[in-house]
Amino acid sequence: MPGQKAKALSLKGVVLGRLGRWRESSECFHQVLELDPSGTHVPLSLAEIRRNLGEALLMTGEMHEAERQFRAALETVQTPQAELLYLIGRALDGQASPDEAREYWEKALACDGQFLPALIELGRYYVSTRETDRALEYLRRAESLAPNNSTVLYTLATLYRRLGKNELADQYLSKSNELTSEKRGL
């Protein structure tokens, strides 16, 4: 019986997460881990359970616990995964540890050199530290992978404005705003 309940809770946790009901999602995954600590009776791997729990915690601002879940997920996989390393970085960044976060985003890129979220975060990190050459390197790589990503374009606009390249900044900002408006259906 606990196995069936854990299975149902794991599926419910996934659905609630997709609906943006993060607190309820995290409660489901906490219960799954209590009922089935090894994850043997659920359709998700233990790493997926912990990743989903970590993401829900991240979205509710529980950065320390999110980091703990992502690290636990990482321990259950045979080879490091870019996504888990990236998520550890996000949790660290949310704890006001940007330098440590940068290290994990770099580790994510070492696993997958085209992992877009890590490229974006590294670009943003280097914009914030005013290391423009490094920021441009990561943001241009991100742009080559996702030329219509509004976050990449907006961050490039910010960087070009800082460099005094106002015309180029305006072009990137205009395209970013256009894409953002399209997403909203405006």
LOSEZA-767751 format. One record per atom (N, C-alpha, C): atom name; residue in one letter; x, y, z. Coordinates in Angstrom, 2 decimals. Example, Ala and Ser with C-alpha at 12.3 -4.5 7.8 and 13.67 -1.06 7.14 Angstrom:
REM residues 2
R   site   code        c1        c2        c3
R      N      a     13.19     -5.69      7.80
R     CA      a     12.30     -4.50      7.80
R      C      a     13.20     -3.30      7.80
R      N      s     12.85     -2.25      7.08
R     CA      s     13.67     -1.06      7.14
R      C      s     12.90      0.03      7.87
This chain:
REM residues 186
R   site   code        c1        c2        c3
R      N      m      0.81     -1.20      0.00
R     CA      m      0.00      0.00      0.00
R      C      m      0.86      1.27      0.00
R      N      p      1.94      1.35      0.81
R     CA      p      2.76      2.57      0.76
R      C      p      3.36      2.81     -0.62
R      N      g      3.64      1.72     -1.34
R     CA      g      4.20      1.86     -2.69
R      C      g      3.23      2.53     -3.64
R      N      q      1.95      2.14     -3.56
R     CA      q      0.94      2.76     -4.42
R      C      q      0.73      4.23     -4.07
R      N      k      0.75      4.51     -2.78
R     CA      k      0.57      5.90     -2.35
R      C      k      1.76      6.75     -2.81
R      N      a      2.97      6.20     -2.70
R     CA      a      4.17      6.92     -3.15
R      C      a      4.10      7.18     -4.65
R      N      k      3.65      6.18     -5.40
R     CA      k      3.53      6.34     -6.85
R      C      k      2.54      7.46     -7.19
R      N      a      1.38      7.43     -6.54
R     CA      a      0.36      8.46     -6.78
R      C      a      0.88      9.85     -6.40
R      N      l      1.57      9.94     -5.27
R     CA      l      2.11     11.23     -4.82
R      C      l      3.19     11.75     -5.76
R      N      s      3.99     10.84     -6.33
R     CA      s      5.04     11.29     -7.25
R      C      s      4.42     11.90     -8.51
R      N      l      3.39     11.25     -9.02
R     CA      l      2.70     11.78    -10.20
R      C      l      2.00     13.10     -9.89
R      N      k      1.36     13.15     -8.73
R     CA      k      0.69     14.39     -8.30
R      C      k      1.72     15.52     -8.15
R      N      g      2.88     15.21     -7.59
R     CA      g      3.93     16.22     -7.42
R      C      g      4.40     16.79     -8.74
R      N      v      4.54     15.93     -9.74
R     CA      v      4.94     16.38    -11.08
R      C      v      3.88     17.32    -11.65
R      N      v      2.62     16.91    -11.58
R     CA      v      1.53     17.73    -12.13
R      C      v      1.45     19.07    -11.41
R      N      l      1.52     19.06    -10.09
R     CA      l      1.45     20.31     -9.33
R      C      l      2.62     21.24     -9.68
R      N      g      3.79     20.66     -9.89
R     CA      g      4.94     21.46    -10.31
R      C      g      4.71     22.11    -11.66
R      N      r      4.16     21.36    -12.58
R     CA      r      3.88     21.92    -13.91
R      C      r      2.82     23.01    -13.87
R      N      l      1.97     22.95    -12.86
R     CA      l      0.94     23.97    -12.68
R      C      l      1.45     25.18    -11.89
R      N      g      2.71     25.10    -11.44
R     CA      g      3.28     26.20    -10.67
R      C      g      2.84     26.21     -9.21
R      N      r      2.31     25.11     -8.75
R     CA      r      1.89     25.01     -7.35
R      C      r      3.03     24.35     -6.58
R      N      w      4.09     25.13     -6.39
R     CA      w      5.38     24.63     -5.92
R      C      w      5.33     24.09     -4.50
R      N      r      4.67     24.78     -3.59
R     CA      r      4.65     24.31     -2.20
R      C      r      3.95     22.95     -2.10
R      N      e      2.83     22.81     -2.79
R     CA      e      2.12     21.54     -2.78
R      C      e      2.95     20.44     -3.45
R      N      s      3.64     20.80     -4.51
R     CA      s      4.50     19.85     -5.20
R      C      s      5.60     19.36     -4.27
R      N      s      6.24     20.29     -3.56
R     CA      s      7.32     19.89     -2.65
R      C      s      6.79     19.00     -1.53
R      N      e      5.58     19.29     -1.04
R     CA      e      4.99     18.43      0.00
R      C      e      4.80     17.01     -0.52
R      N      c      4.34     16.88     -1.75
R     CA      c      4.17     15.54     -2.34
R      C      c      5.49     14.79     -2.40
R      N      f      6.53     15.46     -2.89
R     CA      f      7.82     14.78     -3.03
R      C      f      8.46     14.47     -1.68
R      N      h      8.24     15.32     -0.68
R     CA      h      8.70     14.99      0.68
R      C      h      8.03     13.71      1.16
R      N      q      6.73     13.59      0.91
R     CA      q      6.00     12.39      1.33
R      C      q      6.48     11.16      0.57
R      N      v      6.77     11.33     -0.71
R     CA      v      7.29     10.21     -1.50
R      C      v      8.57      9.68     -0.87
R      N      l      9.47     10.59     -0.50
R     CA      l     10.74     10.17      0.10
R      C      l     10.55      9.52      1.47
R      N      e      9.52      9.95      2.20
R     CA      e      9.22      9.31      3.49
R      C      e      8.67      7.90      3.28
R      N      l      7.77      7.75      2.31
R     CA      l      7.12      6.46      2.06
R      C      l      8.03      5.47      1.34
R      N      d      8.87      5.97      0.45
R     CA      d      9.69      5.11     -0.41
R      C      d     11.08      5.75     -0.59
R      N      p     11.91      5.72      0.46
R     CA      p     13.20      6.42      0.43
R      C      p     14.13      5.98     -0.71
R      N      s     13.98      4.76     -1.18
R     CA      s     14.84      4.29     -2.27
R      C      s     14.24      4.57     -3.64
R      N      g     12.97      4.97     -3.68
R     CA      g     12.31      5.28     -4.95
R      C      g     12.01      4.06     -5.79
R      N      t     11.88      2.90     -5.16
R     CA      t     11.68      1.67     -5.94
R      C      t     10.25      1.46     -6.42
R      N      h      9.28      2.14     -5.81
R     CA      h      7.87      1.92     -6.16
R      C      h      7.27      3.06     -6.97
R      N      v      8.08      3.97     -7.44
R     CA      v      7.56      5.13     -8.17
R      C      v      8.11      5.13     -9.60
R      N      p      7.39      5.77    -10.52
R     CA      p      7.83      5.77    -11.93
R      C      p      9.01      6.70    -12.21
R      N      l      9.47      7.42    -11.21
R     CA      l     10.61      8.32    -11.38
R      C      l     11.84      7.73    -10.70
R      N      s     13.01      8.07    -11.20
R     CA      s     14.22      7.65    -10.50
R      C      s     14.38      8.50     -9.24
R      N      l     15.21      8.04     -8.33
R     CA      l     15.47      8.80     -7.11
R      C      l     16.05     10.18     -7.45
R      N      a     16.89     10.24     -8.47
R     CA      a     17.45     11.53     -8.90
R      C      a     16.34     12.46     -9.38
R      N      e     15.37     11.92    -10.12
R     CA      e     14.26     12.75    -10.61
R      C      e     13.37     13.24     -9.48
R      N      i     13.14     12.37     -8.50
R     CA      i     12.33     12.78     -7.34
R      C      i     13.02     13.95     -6.64
R      N      r     14.31     13.79     -6.37
R     CA      r     15.05     14.84     -5.66
R      C      r     15.19     16.10     -6.51
R      N      r     15.37     15.96     -7.82
R     CA      r     15.45     17.14     -8.70
R      C      r     14.13     17.89     -8.69
R      N      n     13.02     17.15     -8.83
R     CA      n     11.71     17.80     -8.79
R      C      n     11.45     18.48     -7.45
R      N      l     11.83     17.82     -6.37
R     CA      l     11.67     18.42     -5.05
R      C      l     12.54     19.67     -4.94
R      N      g     13.78     19.57     -5.40
R     CA      g     14.69     20.72     -5.37
R      C      g     14.16     21.89     -6.16
R      N      e     13.61     21.62     -7.34
R     CA      e     13.05     22.71     -8.17
R      C      e     11.87     23.38     -7.47
R      N      a     11.01     22.58     -6.85
R     CA      a      9.88     23.16     -6.12
R      C      a     10.38     24.02     -4.96
R      N      l     11.39     23.54     -4.26
R     CA      l     11.96     24.31     -3.15
R      C      l     12.62     25.59     -3.65
R      N      l     13.29     25.50     -4.78
R     CA      l     13.92     26.67     -5.38
R      C      l     12.87     27.74     -5.67
R      N      m     11.75     27.31     -6.20
R     CA      m     10.69     28.24     -6.58
R      C      m      9.98     28.85     -5.36
R      N      t     10.08     28.19     -4.21
R     CA      t      9.47     28.75     -3.00
R      C      t     10.50     29.49     -2.15
R      N      g     11.72     29.63     -2.68
R     CA      g     12.74     30.40     -1.98
R      C      g     13.51     29.65     -0.92
R      N      e     13.34     28.34     -0.87
R     CA      e     14.04     27.53      0.13
R      C      e     15.36     27.04     -0.46
R      N      m     16.29     27.97     -0.59
R     CA      m     17.53     27.72     -1.34
R      C      m     18.44     26.67     -0.71
R      N      h     18.61     26.71      0.61
R     CA      h     19.50     25.73      1.26
R      C      h     18.99     24.31      1.07
R      N      e     17.68     24.13      1.29
R     CA      e     17.10     22.80      1.14
R      C      e     17.09     22.37     -0.33
R      N      a     16.86     23.31     -1.23
R     CA      a     16.92     22.99     -2.66
R      C      a     18.32     22.50     -3.03
R      N      e     19.33     23.23     -2.56
R     CA      e     20.71     22.81     -2.83
R      C      e     20.96     21.41     -2.30
R      N      r     20.48     21.12     -1.09
R     CA      r     20.68     19.80     -0.49
R      C      r     20.05     18.71     -1.36
R      N      q     18.85     18.97     -1.88
R     CA      q     18.17     17.98     -2.72
R      C      q     18.90     17.78     -4.05
R      N      f     19.38     18.87     -4.64
R     CA      f     20.11     18.75     -5.91
R      C      f     21.40     17.96     -5.71
R      N      r     22.10     18.22     -4.60
R     CA      r     23.33     17.47     -4.31
R      C      r     23.02     15.99     -4.08
R      N      a     21.92     15.71     -3.38
R     CA      a     21.52     14.32     -3.15
R      C      a     21.18     13.64     -4.47
R      N      a     20.52     14.37     -5.37
R     CA      a     20.20     13.81     -6.69
R      C      a     21.48     13.51     -7.46
R      N      l     22.44     14.41     -7.37
R     CA      l     23.71     14.24     -8.07
R      C      l     24.45     12.99     -7.58
R      N      e     24.31     12.69     -6.30
R     CA      e     24.96     11.50     -5.73
R      C      e     24.35     10.20     -6.25
R      N      t     23.13     10.25     -6.76
R     CA      t     22.47      9.02     -7.20
R      C      t     22.69      8.70     -8.67
R      N      v     23.33      9.60     -9.41
R     CA      v     23.56      9.34    -10.83
R      C      v     25.01      8.91    -11.04
R      N      q     25.23      8.12    -12.08
R     CA      q     26.57      7.59    -12.32
R      C      q     27.53      8.63    -12.87
R      N      t     27.03      9.50    -13.73
R     CA      t     27.88     10.56    -14.28
R      C      t     27.22     11.91    -13.98
R      N      p     28.02     12.92    -13.70
R     CA      p     27.43     14.24    -13.41
R      C      p     26.55     14.71    -14.56
R      N      q     25.48     15.36    -14.21
R     CA      q     24.54     15.88    -15.21
R      C      q     24.59     17.39    -15.19
R      N      a     24.65     17.98    -16.37
R     CA      a     24.73     19.43    -16.50
R      C      a     23.56     20.10    -15.78
R      N      e     22.37     19.55    -15.93
R     CA      e     21.19     20.18    -15.33
R      C      e     21.30     20.24    -13.81
R      N      l     21.73     19.16    -13.17
R     CA      l     21.85     19.16    -11.71
R      C      l     22.93     20.13    -11.24
R      N      l     24.05     20.17    -11.95
R     CA      l     25.11     21.11    -11.59
R      C      l     24.63     22.55    -11.75
R      N      y     23.90     22.81    -12.82
R     CA      y     23.33     24.13    -13.04
R      C      y     22.37     24.50    -11.91
R      N      l     21.51     23.57    -11.52
R     CA      l     20.53     23.83    -10.47
R      C      l     21.20     24.08     -9.12
R      N      i     22.28     23.36     -8.84
R     CA      i     23.04     23.65     -7.61
R      C      i     23.54     25.09     -7.67
R      N      g     24.03     25.50     -8.84
R     CA      g     24.48     26.88     -9.02
R      C      g     23.36     27.88     -8.78
R      N      r     22.17     27.58     -9.27
R     CA      r     21.03     28.49     -9.04
R      C      r     20.72     28.61     -7.56
R      N      a     20.74     27.47     -6.86
R     CA      a     20.46     27.51     -5.42
R      C      a     21.54     28.31     -4.69
R      N      l     22.79     28.13     -5.08
R     CA      l     23.88     28.89     -4.45
R      C      l     23.75     30.38     -4.76
R      N      d     23.39     30.71     -5.98
R     CA      d     23.20     32.11     -6.35
R      C      d     22.07     32.72     -5.52
R      N      g     21.04     31.96     -5.27
R     CA      g     19.92     32.41     -4.45
R      C      g     20.29     32.58     -2.98
R      N      q     21.42     31.99     -2.60
R     CA      q     21.93     32.14     -1.23
R      C      q     23.01     33.22     -1.16
R      N      a     23.08     34.03     -2.20
R     CA      a     24.07     35.12     -2.28
R      C      a     25.50     34.58     -2.26
R      N      s     25.72     33.51     -3.02
R     CA      s     27.06     32.94     -3.20
R      C      s     27.36     32.87     -4.70
R      N      p     27.45     34.04     -5.36
R     CA      p     27.59     34.03     -6.82
R      C      p     28.89     33.39     -7.32
R      N      d     29.97     33.52     -6.57
R     CA      d     31.23     32.92     -7.03
R      C      d     31.16     31.40     -7.00
R      N      e     30.55     30.87     -5.95
R     CA      e     30.37     29.42     -5.87
R      C      e     29.39     28.94     -6.95
R      N      a     28.35     29.74     -7.19
R     CA      a     27.39     29.42     -8.25
R      C      a     28.10     29.34     -9.59
R      N      r     28.97     30.31     -9.87
R     CA      r     29.73     30.34    -11.12
R      C      r     30.50     29.04    -11.31
R      N      e     31.11     28.54    -10.24
R     CA      e     31.87     27.29    -10.33
R      C      e     30.97     26.14    -10.80
R      N      y     29.76     26.08    -10.28
R     CA      y     28.85     25.00    -10.68
R      C      y     28.34     25.19    -12.10
R      N      w     28.13     26.43    -12.53
R     CA      w     27.72     26.65    -13.92
R      C      w     28.84     26.26    -14.87
R      N      e     30.09     26.51    -14.45
R     CA      e     31.23     26.08    -15.28
R      C      e     31.32     24.56    -15.32
R      N      k     31.04     23.89    -14.19
R     CA      k     31.01     22.43    -14.17
R      C      k     29.91     21.90    -15.09
R      N      a     28.77     22.58    -15.11
R     CA      a     27.68     22.17    -16.00
R      C      a     28.13     22.24    -17.45
R      N      l     28.85     23.31    -17.80
R     CA      l     29.35     23.44    -19.18
R      C      l     30.43     22.41    -19.48
R      N      a     31.18     22.00    -18.48
R     CA      a     32.17     20.94    -18.69
R      C      a     31.48     19.63    -19.06
R      N      c     30.28     19.41    -18.54
R     CA      c     29.49     18.21    -18.89
R      C      c     28.86     18.34    -20.26
R      N      d     28.38     19.54    -20.55
R     CA      d     27.69     19.79    -21.82
R      C      d     27.99     21.22    -22.23
R      N      g     28.91     21.37    -23.16
R     CA      g     29.37     22.69    -23.60
R      C      g     28.31     23.55    -24.26
R      N      q     27.14     22.97    -24.54
R     CA      q     26.06     23.73    -25.16
R      C      q     24.85     23.84    -24.24
R      N      f     25.07     23.71    -22.95
R     CA      f     23.95     23.79    -21.99
R      C      f     23.57     25.25    -21.81
R      N      l     22.52     25.65    -22.51
R     CA      l     22.11     27.05    -22.61
R      C      l     21.90     27.74    -21.26
R      N      p     21.18     27.15    -20.30
R     CA      p     20.98     27.87    -19.04
R      C      p     22.29     28.26    -18.35
R      N      a     23.30     27.39    -18.41
R     CA      a     24.59     27.71    -17.78
R      C      a     25.30     28.81    -18.55
R      N      l     25.23     28.79    -19.87
R     CA      l     25.83     29.86    -20.67
R      C      l     25.21     31.21    -20.32
R      N      i     23.89     31.23    -20.19
R     CA      i     23.20     32.48    -19.85
R      C      i     23.62     32.97    -18.47
R      N      e     23.61     32.08    -17.50
R     CA      e     23.97     32.49    -16.13
R      C      e     25.42     32.96    -16.05
R      N      l     26.31     32.29    -16.75
R     CA      l     27.71     32.75    -16.75
R      C      l     27.83     34.11    -17.42
R      N      g     27.10     34.31    -18.50
R     CA      g     27.10     35.63    -19.14
R      C      g     26.61     36.70    -18.19
R      N      r     25.52     36.42    -17.50
R     CA      r     24.97     37.38    -16.54
R      C      r     25.93     37.62    -15.38
R      N      y     26.56     36.54    -14.92
R     CA      y     27.53     36.67    -13.83
R      C      y     28.65     37.64    -14.24
R      N      y     29.20     37.43    -15.42
R     CA      y     30.31     38.27    -15.86
R      C      y     29.87     39.69    -16.21
R      N      v     28.62     39.88    -16.59
R     CA      v     28.09     41.24    -16.74
R      C      v     28.11     41.92    -15.37
R      N      s     27.66     41.19    -14.35
R     CA      s     27.58     41.77    -13.00
R      C      s     28.95     42.07    -12.41
R      N      t     29.97     41.31    -12.82
R     CA      t     31.32     41.56    -12.31
R      C      t     32.12     42.48    -13.23
R      N      r     31.45     42.96    -14.29
R     CA      r     32.04     43.88    -15.26
R      C      r     33.23     43.29    -16.02
R      N      e     33.23     41.97    -16.16
R     CA      e     34.23     41.29    -16.98
R      C      e     33.62     41.11    -18.37
R      N      t     33.67     42.20    -19.14
R     CA      t     32.92     42.26    -20.39
R      C      t     33.37     41.24    -21.43
R      N      d     34.66     40.99    -21.53
R     CA      d     35.12     40.01    -22.52
R      C      d     34.56     38.62    -22.22
R      N      r     34.61     38.23    -20.95
R     CA      r     34.08     36.92    -20.58
R      C      r     32.57     36.88    -20.78
R      N      a     31.89     37.97    -20.40
R     CA      a     30.44     38.04    -20.57
R      C      a     30.07     37.88    -22.05
R      N      l     30.77     38.60    -22.91
R     CA      l     30.50     38.50    -24.35
R      C      l     30.73     37.09    -24.87
R      N      e     31.79     36.45    -24.39
R     CA      e     32.10     35.09    -24.83
R      C      e     30.92     34.15    -24.55
R      N      y     30.41     34.17    -23.33
R     CA      y     29.31     33.27    -22.97
R      C      y     28.00     33.67    -23.64
R      N      l     27.74     34.96    -23.69
R     CA      l     26.47     35.41    -24.27
R      C      l     26.42     35.20    -25.78
R      N      r     27.54     35.36    -26.45
R     CA      r     27.56     35.08    -27.90
R      C      r     27.37     33.59    -28.17
R      N      r     27.97     32.76    -27.33
R     CA      r     27.75     31.32    -27.46
R      C      r     26.27     30.99    -27.25
R      N      a     25.69     31.62    -26.24
R     CA      a     24.26     31.39    -25.97
R      C      a     23.41     31.87    -27.14
R      N      e     23.76     33.03    -27.69
R     CA      e     23.00     33.57    -28.82
R      C      e     23.11     32.65    -30.04
R      N      s     24.28     32.05    -30.25
R     CA      s     24.44     31.16    -31.40
R      C      s     23.55     29.92    -31.26
R      N      l     23.30     29.50    -30.02
R     CA      l     22.43     28.34    -29.78
R      C      l     20.95     28.71    -29.77
R      N      a     20.66     29.92    -29.32
R     CA      a     19.26     30.34    -29.17
R      C      a     19.12     31.81    -29.58
R      N      p     19.14     32.07    -30.89
R     CA      p     19.13     33.46    -31.37
R      C      p     17.85     34.23    -31.03
R      N      n     16.81     33.53    -30.63
R     CA      n     15.55     34.19    -30.29
R      C      n     15.21     34.06    -28.80
R      N      n     16.23     33.91    -27.97
R     CA      n     16.01     33.84    -26.53
R      C      n     16.03     35.26    -25.98
R      N      s     14.89     35.71    -25.46
R     CA      s     14.78     37.11    -25.02
R      C      s     15.72     37.43    -23.86
R      N      t     16.00     36.47    -23.00
R     CA      t     16.93     36.72    -21.88
R      C      t     18.33     36.97    -22.40
R      N      v     18.77     36.16    -23.35
R     CA      v     20.10     36.34    -23.95
R      C      v     20.18     37.71    -24.62
R      N      l     19.17     38.04    -25.40
R     CA      l     19.17     39.30    -26.13
R      C      l     19.14     40.50    -25.19
R      N      y     18.34     40.42    -24.15
R     CA      y     18.25     41.52    -23.18
R      C      y     19.59     41.70    -22.46
R      N      t     20.21     40.59    -22.07
R     CA      t     21.50     40.68    -21.37
R      C      t     22.57     41.24    -22.30
R      N      l     22.56     40.85    -23.56
R     CA      l     23.49     41.44    -24.54
R      C      l     23.22     42.93    -24.70
R      N      a     21.96     43.33    -24.72
R     CA      a     21.62     44.76    -24.82
R      C      a     22.20     45.53    -23.64
R      N      t     22.06     44.97    -22.45
R     CA      t     22.60     45.60    -21.24
R      C      t     24.11     45.74    -21.34
R      N      l     24.76     44.68    -21.79
R     CA      l     26.22     44.70    -21.91
R      C      l     26.68     45.70    -22.96
R      N      y     26.05     45.70    -24.12
R     CA      y     26.44     46.64    -25.17
R      C      y     26.20     48.09    -24.73
R      N      r     25.15     48.34    -23.99
R     CA      r     24.90     49.69    -23.47
R      C      r     26.04     50.09    -22.52
R      N      r     26.44     49.17    -21.68
R     CA      r     27.54     49.43    -20.75
R      C      r     28.84     49.73    -21.50
R      N      l     29.01     49.09    -22.66
R     CA      l     30.21     49.30    -23.47
R      C      l     30.12     50.55    -24.34
R      N      g     28.99     51.25    -24.27
R     CA      g     28.81     52.46    -25.06
R      C      g     28.41     52.20    -26.50
R      N      k     28.03     50.98    -26.80
R     CA      k     27.58     50.61    -28.15
R      C      k     26.05     50.71    -28.17
R      N      n     25.58     51.95    -28.10
R     CA      n     24.15     52.20    -27.90
R      C      n     23.28     51.73    -29.06
R      N      e     23.76     51.89    -30.29
R     CA      e     22.96     51.46    -31.44
R      C      e     22.76     49.95    -31.42
R      N      l     23.83     49.24    -31.15
R     CA      l     23.75     47.78    -31.05
R      C      l     22.87     47.37    -29.86
R      N      a     23.03     48.07    -28.75
R     CA      a     22.20     47.80    -27.57
R      C      a     20.73     47.98    -27.90
R      N      d     20.41     49.05    -28.63
R     CA      d     19.01     49.31    -29.00
R      C      d     18.45     48.20    -29.88
R      N      q     19.27     47.69    -30.80
R     CA      q     18.82     46.60    -31.68
R      C      q     18.48     45.35    -30.87
R      N      y     19.38     45.00    -29.95
R     CA      y     19.15     43.81    -29.12
R      C      y     17.95     44.00    -28.20
R      N      l     17.82     45.19    -27.63
R     CA      l     16.70     45.46    -26.74
R      C      l     15.38     45.41    -27.50
R      N      s     15.36     45.97    -28.69
R     CA      s     14.16     45.96    -29.51
R      C      s     13.73     44.53    -29.84
R      N      k     14.70     43.70    -30.24
R     CA      k     14.37     42.31    -30.57
R      C      k     13.91     41.55    -29.33
R      N      s     14.55     41.81    -28.19
R     CA      s     14.15     41.16    -26.94
R      C      s     12.72     41.55    -26.57
R      N      n     12.42     42.84    -26.66
R     CA      n     11.06     43.31    -26.34
R      C      n     10.03     42.73    -27.29
R      N      e     10.38     42.63    -28.56
R     CA      e      9.48     42.06    -29.56
R      C      e      9.16     40.60    -29.22
R      N      l     10.19     39.84    -28.87
R     CA      l      9.98     38.43    -28.53
R      C      l      9.17     38.28    -27.25
R      N      t      9.43     39.14    -26.29
R     CA      t      8.69     39.09    -25.03
R      C      t      7.22     39.40    -25.27
R      N      s      6.95     40.38    -26.12
R     CA      s      5.56     40.73    -26.46
R      C      s      4.86     39.58    -27.17
R      N      e      5.58     38.91    -28.07
R     CA      e      5.00     37.76    -28.79
R      C      e      4.64     36.64    -27.82
R      N      k      5.51     36.40    -26.82
R     CA      k      5.23     35.35    -25.84
R      C      k      3.97     35.66    -25.05
R      N      r      3.77     36.92    -24.77
R     CA      r      2.59     37.32    -24.00
R      C      r      1.35     37.41    -24.87
R      N      g      1.54     37.32    -26.19
R     CA      g      0.41     37.40    -27.11
R      C      g     -0.09     38.81    -27.31
R      N      l      0.81     39.77    -27.14
R     CA      l      0.42     41.18    -27.31
R      C      l      0.54     41.62    -28.74
